[in-house]
């Protein structure tokens, strides 16, 4: 026969266990809600952006060749559309990773006519030259975000990979007198370099409401020593509109300043400034 006291205790223990389980579930849900609430509305857990940089380039190229030093005049080029991609990932409430990539590719052609000196003799004629520049840059940085409300500030450290390639060809037709002689030659070549460099990132995000966000960011890369050295600076300010829960349209205006120098038997210089608006479609989670 069962003891009445035992029957009285069992329901109490069952009730305690059930209540404890319910309490754990509610506590876990509450903690999850608090953790989610601590994330700033200005940040996304995961986002991927693809778009274009509609830039107006200013460029200067220079380098040593077997025919002597060649420098292009500082040139302002018409607007170019450069492909660009970004991605961001948030761990917890304040730790994030950011990625940024863009590519610049441009061809040039020129014809020079007139008098010059070749192998110590005065000559006249023309030279046709063509060149193509391709520059790629990718940045990956860790960011620590400060703030939990509508405004947050981020400070980041990371690395950037810079790769530049230039190729070209030239044809010359020159003639001299006393004694008469004609010179013709043609040639082509290419050179490329890639380098890693540390980068520092600063960022600000602000959520005006559930649909509109503002942001500003700046960063810098500096590389000293080695075959390639120089610096890259960037900055941008923009607005983001959430067209749907997981899709946003992003517009900004930015600048990329690239100044690279190649050291070695034949030195080379690249000074490139890109300014203009960018447009992205962002998928966010």
Secondary structure as GFF3:
##gff-version 3
##sequence-region A 1 285
A	DSSP	alpha_helix	4	38	.	.	.	ID=ss1
A	DSSP	beta_strand	46	65	.	.	.	ID=ss2
A	DSSP	beta_strand	68	71	.	.	.	ID=ss3
A	DSSP	beta_strand	75	76	.	.	.	ID=ss4
A	DSSP	beta_strand	80	91	.	.	.	ID=ss5
A	DSSP	beta_strand	95	118	.	.	.	ID=ss6
A	DSSP	beta_strand	121	146	.	.	.	ID=ss7
A	DSSP	beta_strand	151	176	.	.	.	ID=ss8
A	DSSP	beta_strand	181	207	.	.	.	ID=ss9
A	DSSP	beta_strand	212	223	.	.	.	ID=ss10
A	DSSP	beta_strand	228	242	.	.	.	ID=ss11
A	DSSP	beta_strand	247	262	.	.	.	ID=ss12
A	DSSP	beta_strand	268	284	.	.	.	ID=ss13
###
